[in-house]
Amino acid sequence: MNWGMENRLARIIKPADKRAVMLAVDHGYFLGPTSGLEDPRQTIEPLIPHADSIMLTRGVLRTSVDPNFDKPVVLRVSGGASILKELSNEDITVSIDDCIRLNVSAMALSIFVGSEFEKETLVSLAKLVDEGEKYGIPVLAVTAVGKDMARDVRYLGLACRIAAELGAHIVKTYYCDEFEQLIESCPIPVIVAGGKKTPELEALELTYNSVKGGAVGVDMGRNIFQSDCPVGMIQAVRAIVHDNVSVKEAYKIYEGAKGASAKRAAG
Ligand code: R5P
């Protein structure tokens, strides 16, 4: 048993219910100043208390997060491509030494199965796992599939299984039809990405279906920080993941917070 590895994983996936709410704010690494994240500190500060962990780049961690905060960091360590070029052309962008200095609880890297640089990203994953194993730092693999490939159980299931086979400790993917099948064929914990902004009710349904289907939780970004009430939204997501509330109950939490913040604004 690797005690450090187990301990770090337990900070991300809460042992009490084996569930996790991860706040994703790493989008700038290929999207630049994403809507809602123009000032990362302003976006992140009110949301941190409601997340179990936060996923971001080292640049935003250093510049926009108070080192006194007590939440585990999932550090994005892959990149090298922008939205203007071939996205799969990524490499490892952070050394293990810096991950240790930054006291990260996990390292996140994207794999692009079916894309031009599939092999390179898969080999990077394997190398990162080797580094992580040396120091007890888990690796979260983020699955992306080729541009022309459907985000369905066949391709996402393939990507998740490959991530697990190469040694990833957690895998992040998209929710899809027949999601339970993906979960059954993946021997490591699966966390679901929120994806593009959708109406709040839909994002809560996605959260509910993901945990019901066997995911440990969600790693959600845009559907939280681009919401008209980000704090209400993360509270609602959290209630589904950790308190097993229904979508209807969760939506009420979001609406309640939105109403309260409108009242405060009105003075
Ligand atoms: C994508 O590669 C990034 O890692 C995001 O963290 C991920 O997509 C989750 O964010 P969102 O919920 O906005 O999709």
Boltz pocket constraint, residues with backbone or C-beta under 6 A from the ligand:
constraints:
  - pocket:
      binder: B
      contacts: [[A, 24], [A, 25], [A, 26], [A, 27], [A, 55], [A, 110], [A, 142], [A, 193], [A, 194], [A, 195], [A, 196], [A, 219], [A, 220], [A, 221], [A, 222], [A, 223]]
      max_distance: 6.0
